[in-house]
Amino acid sequence: MDNLTASEVAGFGVGTLLACATIAAPRIDSFISSSQRSSLGMCKRCGDLRLIACTNCRGVGSVKAEGLIRTGVLVDLYETMFGEDLGGKTVACSRCRGRGNFPCRDCHDRQ
């Protein structure tokens, strides 16, 4: 590491900045969409849809059954990158009971 040039140091800095921006992007997007909804007079959580998607099944209502070794993240990454469905057994989501969504608490409290 004694022979680092200024270009290499700048490359490491830019790479770190891009990695941090990628990690922070969902939170920034959530903040911006919430502020836009409030400025339009809509519900901050659901945007007047009155439903919130389940975070466990991503609004689908079913999840892939896990085997002895948990490979869900790897399978999801592969399917996302290559667009291939690896199939496998699916079961109803235990968090939303197979519905894929929940009623928005904020909208329910306003009524």
Secondary structure as GFF3:
##gff-version 3
##sequence-region A 1 111
A	DSSP	alpha_helix	6	39	.	.	.	ID=ss1
A	DSSP	beta_strand	51	53	.	.	.	ID=ss2
A	DSSP	beta_strand	62	64	.	.	.	ID=ss3
A	DSSP	alpha_helix	72	82	.	.	.	ID=ss4
A	DSSP	beta_strand	90	92	.	.	.	ID=ss5
A	DSSP	beta_strand	101	103	.	.	.	ID=ss6
A	DSSP	alpha_helix	105	110	.	.	.	ID=ss7
###
